[in-house]
Every structure is written in structure tokens, then in C-alpha cells.
Amino acid sequence: MSAVELRKRIDALMPRARAELADLVAIRSVADPRQFPPEECHRAAAWVAGAFTEAGFDTHLADTPDGSRSVIGTRRCGREDAPTVLLYAHYDVQPPLADAEWRTPPFRLSEVDGRWYGRGAADCKGNILMHLTALRALGNDVPVHLKLVVEGSEEQGTGGLEAYVPEHADLLRADAIVVADTGNAAVGHPAVTVSLRGLADVVVHVDALPSELHSGMFGGPAPDALAALVTVLATLRDEAGDTTVHGLPTGGRWPGAPYPAARFRADAGLSPGAVLLGSGEVADTLWARPAVTVLGIDCPPVVGSTAALAPRARARLNLRVPPGTDPYRAASALSEHLMAAAPWGVDVSVEVEGVGEPFLADTGGPAHRAMDDAMQAAYGRPVSLLGQGGSIPLCTVFAETYPDAEILLIGVEEPQARIHAPNESVDPREIAAMALTEALFLRNYGAPAG
């Protein structure tokens, strides 16, 4: 089947893809029982299992150690010596955040200016529809053995599938693993992600006083925890905005495609003259260097606050760690830095919440070459190799469990998708083009040698 014929099939399948994405987005599959009922994730898992069963897979639901359910599937082709490809995605989504910030209801797929809006429309339910549309376009003409895993707790980072994979290694073993949870440099500009930063999440606690003290009677000589916390946090960046954690290297250079500053400003919704942090190129600071972010602070709110010194305060920090840096050593370095920065004799302690490994792909194998050819055919332009500032710890688990497998990170997400934020959306042209890419990849990769 030619690329032209595949493209026509995919175009004909797009109305179905939209309807099914609407069904899937309507399921509030946030994997946090404090926010949404677990039954919502169970519904999403059942939906995914049913859709891939209809697409020719033998599927079942697997309980993972964090309590989430993964959809596991297999589909054999007629050639015994054909390679095996594992398709990955996740059906859980980020919380919607404030409904008032959405231009459309977060759990109703809505079209605005040609884009489809809704929580999970891109990350990662759009990628599930990419897989399904590619497989439907190929029909019975899939020349590889297929395996499938669609997990249900990726966004919460509780590690259910990461723990499950090594214990069930043969179940998911493959020659190539397509991780559909990233995306392109921009709409219509194809890319394979080859680098992911790891992470270390910590909570820093500051204790300064046994209880609140009147700010007029005691303020000045007595330390307060909130001022001490601000002082500690201020040591994490220098005047240029570079992250400065003692013991962490900060001079990394990104060897792949650049990320022009003007495009980054546009992607981030910044003004053209906005100052960008860091002393290197955007790609350096985003993909090759550590970066620390203050995710939240516990302290007295403005409304309801009193004229008193705060006895204690805490902050949650996220440290992104580039490939080549051990994330456990990075977590230790951050903890030691924070405690060493304690001012005025206050007590500073650090709790490490979680650590995730960085990832660097090997791009020299036949699967990467087949993907490069498929992307160029689908998009009609050269493919970029990108990094991603985010983390997918499962990629490291895949690499350790299946050292001979090639891992390819692709997907329908791109900067305009605003994943994890209000008004997440997907461009349907990306679903169509990436479905064509995946169909061509499976066909090319499974072609008999010679």
C-alpha cells in the first residue's frame, strides 16, 4: 500500500478519531482518588482495551503496584521472523486546574480555530488515537508483531508501570519501543525526541520559632520562617537566572537542533522582548542543564494573615536533571545545598519525594532509520532530533530491561498544545500526520531484509 493510499485512508478515518477522542476526553481519568473517583480511570482503561481489541489485539487489564491498571495487548502477524514493536501511551491525565481558566469545558472536546480542546486531547489521549488510526489505516497489512501497553498513572509519577515492567519483562519484550508521549518542534515540523531530563522532587522545611510571635513586639531580633525560606530559595539561581546548586555541573551544551529564542518566546506565550533566563542558548538551558523550579509554598495566605512572625514554612521543589547526571546524586546535592543555606540558625530539613532517571536514546539502529524515512515521507521535510525538558522515567526502565531494544519517542504534542495547563489542545493535522508516520514506520520496519 502506497503512502498516498495510506494518507487517504487516514483522512477518511479522522471523523471517527474525533468522535472517539471526544469519548475518551469525557472520561475524567485523573489518577488521584483525592480529586476524582478511581472509577473514572477504570472506565478509561476499559475503553482503551475495547478499542484495541477491536483493532485486532488480544488485551487484558493488569494491576500494577501503585494500584493503577495498565492495558496490555498482543497482535501477531503472519511472518514468524518479523520484528516486534511495542506501542506505548497512557490514558491518565493531569488535573484540569481552575475551570475558570479554560475557554471550553475541560472534559468536553471542543473545536476552536481548528484545534481540538480538552484535558488529555494531546497528552496523551491524542496519542492513543494516533496509534488506533495508524493501525486501522493498515488494516490486516501490518508486517510486524505488535505489543501494547497503555498505563494509567504516568501523570501522577507513582511508578506503577515502572515497577511492573521488570517483573514481567517477557510480556513486553520487543525489538523497538514506540513511546507516544512527546511531539514535534511545531505543527508540521517532524521530530524524534532523543533526550529527556530526569528529576528530583524535594520538600524543604524551615522551622524558626516554637509558635507565632507578634511582629511588633518581636519582629526584628527574632527570625521568621518565611523570610528564612525566601533567603534559602534565593540561593538556587544566580543573577543570570542559571540554576546554582553546589555540586551540580551547569555548563552543558545541547548537540542537536537549536531552539531559537524567538520561537521559544512564542511557544511559551511570552512577549517578544521578554528576558529569558540562563547564560546559554535556549536548547542548552532547557535540555542539557539542571533547572530548579519552586512548585509550591506553604505559608500564611495574604487574606487572613495576621501581624505575626511565621514559625514554620515549607516549599516543594522540582529539579530537572540532564542526561549524564545521576539524579540521586543531584537530589543529595540539592538537599545539602538547601540545608547549608539555612540563615540565622533556623532549622532546615529536606524530604526527597521522588527521583527519576534521565534518558538518552541510541539513534543509530534500523528502527530509527525507518522512523526517519517515515516522518520525511509523511511531512515532506527533514526530521529534527530534539530534547525534552520533561521526564518519562519509564524510558530508563525500558532501556535497562530491554538493552537491545530501540526506543523512539514521538507523538502529537507540540508547544501550542499547552499540555498540563488550562486550554490543552491538539491540532488534528498532527494526529493525521503522526498516524501516517506510524503506519509508514511499521510497514518500513517490518519489510523483509533484501
Residue, then its C-alpha position, 0 to 999 in steps of 0.5 A: m500500500s502506497a503512502v498516498e493510499l495510506r494518507k487517504r485512508i487516514d483522512a477518511l478515518m479522522p471523523r471517527a478519531r474525533a468522535e472517539l477522542a471526544d469519548l475518551v476526553a469525557i472520561r475524567s481519568v485523573a489518577d488521584p482518588r483525592q480529586f476524582p473517583p478511581e472509577e473514572c480511570h477504570r472506565a478509561a482503561a476499559w475503553v482503551a482495551g475495547a478499542f484495541t481489541e477491536a483493532g485486532f489485539d488480544t488485551h487484558l487489564a493488569d494491576t500494577p503496584d501503585g494500584s493503577r491498571s495498565v492495558i496490555g495487548t498482543r497482535r501477531c502477524g503472519r511472518e514468524d521472523a518479523p520484528t516486534v514493536l511495542l506501542y506505548a501511551h497512557y490514558d491518565v491525565q493531569p488535573p484540569l486546574a481552575d475551570a475558570e481558566w479554560r475557554t471550553p469545558p475541560f472534559r468536553l472536546s471542543e473545536v476552536d480555530g481548528r484545534w481540538y480542546g480538552r484535558g488529555a486531547a494531546d497528552c496523551k489521549g491524542n496519542i492513543l488515537m494516533h496509534l488506533t488510526a495508524l493501525r486501522a489505516l493498515g488494516n490486516d497489512v501490518p508486517v510486524h508483531l505488535k505489543l501494547v501497553v497503555e498505563g494509567s498513572e504516568e501523570q501522577g509519577t507513582g511508578g506503577l508501570e515502572a515497577y511492573v515492567p521488570e517483573h514481567a519483562d517477557l510480556l513486553r519484550a520487543d525489538a523497538i519501543v514506540v513511546a507516544d508521549t512527546g511531539n514535534a518542534a511545531v505543527g508540521h515540523p517532524a521530530v524524534t525526541v532523543s533526550l529527556r531530563g530526569l528529576a528530583d522532587v524535594v520538600v524543604h522545611v524551615d522551622a524558626l520559632p516554637s509558635e507565632l510571635h507578634s511582629g511588633m513586639f518581636g519582629g526584628p531580633a527574632p527570625d521568621a520562617l518565611a523570610a528564612l525560606v525566601t533567603v534559602l530559595a534565593t540561593l538556587r539561581d544566580e543573577a543570570g537566572d542559571t540554576t546554582v546548586h553546589g555540586l551540580p555541573t551547569g555548563g552543558r551544551w545541547p548537540g542537536a537542533p537549536y531552539p531559537a529564542a524567538r520561537f521559544r518566546a512564542d511557544a511559551g506565550l511570552s512577549p517578544g522582548a521578554v528576558l529569558l533566563g540562563s547564560g546559554e542558548v535556549a536548547d542548552t538551558l532547557w535540555a542539557r542543564p539542571a533547572v530548579t523550579v519552586l512548585g509550591i509554598d506553604c505559608p500564611p495566605v495574604v487574606g487572613s494573615t495576621a501581624a505575626l512572625a511565621p514559625r514554620a514554612r515549607a516549599r516543594l521543589n522540582l529539579r530537572v536533571p540532564p542526561g549524564t547526571d545521576p539524579y540521586r546524586a543531584a537530589s543529595a546535592l540539592s538537599e545539602h545545598l538547601m540545608a547549608a543555606a539555612p540563615w540565622g540558625v533556623d532549622v532546615s530539613v529536606e524530604v526527597e519525594g521522588v527521583g527519576e532517571p534521565f534518558l538518552a536514546d541510541t539513534g543509530g539502529p534500523a528502527h530509527r532509520a525507518m522512523d526517519d524515512a517515515m516522518q520525511a515521507a509523511y511531512g515532506r521535510p527533514v526530521s529534527l532530533l530534539g530534547q525534552g525538558g520533561s521526564i518519562p522515567l519509564c524510558t530508563v526502565f525500558a532501556e535497562t530491561y530491554p538493552d537491545a531494544e530501540i526506543l523512539l519517542i514521538g507523538v502529537e504534542e507540540p508547544q501550542a498544545r499547552i499540555h498540563a495547563p488550562n486550554e490543552s489542545v491538539d491540532p488534528r493535522e498532527i494526529a493525521a500526520m503522526a498516524l501516517t508516520e506510524a503506519l509508514f514506520l511499521r510497514n518500513y520496519g517490518a519489510p523483509a531484509g533484501 
